[in-house]
Amino acid sequence: MSIKDALKSIDFFATLNSAQIDDLTSISTINNYNKNYVLYYEKKQSNQLLFLVDGLAKAYKIDKYNNEIFLYYIYKNSLLSEISNLKNDFLFSFSNIELIQESQILSIDYKQFKEKFLNNNLLNIEFTNEIISHSQQLQALVNREFIFDSIAKVAMMIDSDLDMFNNLQRNNISLILHINPATLSRVLNRLKRNKIIDIIHGEVQVLDLLALKAIFEG
């Protein structure tokens, strides 16, 4: 895929006209990366604004015991870089970003992007929306890690990402949610008994979306 086609495929740039796309193309590159490649390490600075054109990535942190703490997945057509403010000419990574599939990454010179676009009131709304979205992800993370019980954790993951839930092995889901596999099995059986979900050939299907949301929304 060409740089211009990649830019046109990303919703973030949908409001730009052809001349603006051409201008953005001049400060962008596109590269392919292998599975397990780490794009960002936490607390590191970067001068590149990164978008995931194709593939799948995950954000995670490492605790003091060297354990991986899963944060969230990042899907294609999404911003990979973490935006905390618009003042600096560099980006600061809150977490590690690792590719878990072969992926295609669009890279934009951040300083020039600010000068050519943000400083001219282009894409500011999109940037603000990304900051809000990231804040919501962190709120969901706080709920998952510190507020929710095991039932609410499982219900929220099924609601927010059913495809990923069904594609992952149950042991991996347990690790993500920080519950043991036996607990996960009990929760799924309980949701099935209550006719909120069904499990067919190992895949979860939602039968009552309102009841599922009520578990973690209250």
N, C-alpha and C positions, 0 to 999 in steps of 0.2 A: 504494500500500500504506500502511495506517495504521501509526503508531508501534507500537501493540500487536501488530499482525500481524507487523511486522518483527522485533520482539523474540522472538516465538514461533517465527519461522522460523530463528533463529540457535541452533545447538547449544550455544553457550557459556551460554545462559540456560535450558537445558532443566530444570534442577533447581528453578527458582523456581515458587512457587505463584501463583495468580491475584492475590492481594493484593499480593504482591511485584512482579509484573509491572506492576500498576497504579501502584505506588510508583515503579518505574523509568521508567514512561511519563511521569510528571510532571517528570522531569529530563532528558528526551530530546527530540531533534528529528530529523527525517528530511528529506534534501534530495537533489535530482538534480543531477548535474554532467556537463558535456560531456567528450568525449574530449580527452585531452592536458592536462586541468586538473591542476595540481600541488597536492596536499593538504598536503604537508609539505616543508619544506626542511631539509636536515641542519643540526644544531646549533641548531635553534630549539625554544623551549618552547611547549607547548600546554596549555590547561586542559580540552581535550575528548578523551574516549575515543571513538575512531572504529571502526566496524565496516562492512565491505563487505557490504551486503545483496544487491546484484546488480551485475554488471559484472566488470571485470578491471583490476588495477593492477600496477605493477612498482615494485620498490625498486632504487635505483641511487645511485651516488656520482659525483662529478666529481673527476678527478685534477688535478694542478698544471698540466697542459697543456690543461685544459678538455675532456678526453675523458670520455665517459660510461662508467662501469664498471658493467655490469649485475650485480645481486645475485641477485634471485629474483622470481618472480611471486607475486601475492596474489589468491586466488580468492574468489568470493562465499561468504557464510557464514563469513567470517574476520575476525579482529581486524586492523585496519590499524595501529593505534598500536603503538609499540615500547616494551616494558616492561623497564626495567632494574632498578628497585627499587620497593618499596612505601612508602617513607618520605616522599617528596615529595608535595605537592599539585598537582604539574604533571608533564607528560610531556616527555621530551627526545628529540628525533629523531636517530637515528644516521645516517639516510640520507634521500634525497629519495624521496617517494612520488608517482608520477604515474599518473593513470588512462589506460588505453589503450583503453578502451571507454566509452561512455556508462554511467554508474554511479549507483547509489542508495546513499547513505551515511547510516548511523545515527550520531548524535552525542550523547554523554552527558556531562553536567557531571561532570568527574572528581573534584573535591573533594567534591561531594555524594554521588557514587557510593561513595567511600571511607567517608564518614560513615555512610551508610545501609546499606551492604552489607559491604564488606571489614572494617570495624571491628566488625561484628556476626557475623563468621565466616561470611558468605555469599559464595559464589563464590571463596573463597580457593584451593581446589584447582584450579579452572578457570584462575585467574591463574597459579598455579605451573606448570601444564601449558603455558601459553602461553610462559612464560619458558624452560622446558626446550625447547620446540619451536623457539624463536628461537635458542637455543644450538646446537641440532642443525643448523639452517640455516647458521649461521656456520661450524660445523665442516665441513659439506659445501662451503661456499664456499672455505675454506682448502685443502681437498683439491683442488678444481677448479682453483684459481689457482696453487697452489704445489707440489702433490705429484703430481697425476695427469699422465700423458702424454696425447697427443691421443686415443688409443684409449679410455682410461679415461674421459676427459671426455665423449666421445660416448656411450659405453655407459651412463654414469650418467644423462645427460639423457634417453636413450631409456627407461630403466627408470623414472625418477622422473616423467616427464611426456611420455608418448608422444603424446597428443593435441596438446599444444602443439608438440612437435617436428614433427608432420605439418602443422600449420597455419601454421607459420612458413616464410618463404622460406629457402633454404639460406644465402644471404648473411647473413641476420639471425642464424641459428644460429652461423655462423662468428664473427660479432662477439661474440655472447654468450660463446662458449667461448674466444675469443681464439686461434683457429687460422685459417689461410687456407682459402678455399673448396676449393682443390685437395686440401689435406690432408683435409678433411671428406669429399670424394668418395672418396679412397683408403680412408679408414677404413670408410665404408659398404660399399664394394665388398669389402673384406677380411672384414667381418662377414657379408656375404652369401655369399662363397665358403666360409666356415667353417660355413654353415648355421645361424648364430645368429639372423639376421634374413632377411627377404625384402623386396623392394621391388616393389610392384605399383601401376602407374599413379602412380608418384612417392611413394607412401605406404609408410612402414616398418611391417612387421608382425614381431612377435617370434616366432621359432620355438623357441628354446631359452632360457627365462628363467634357468635355473640357470647356464648358460654365460655369459650376458650379465652377471649379477650377479658372477660369479667374476672378471670382468675388472677391476672396480673395488673389489671387496671383498677380493680376494686369496684 
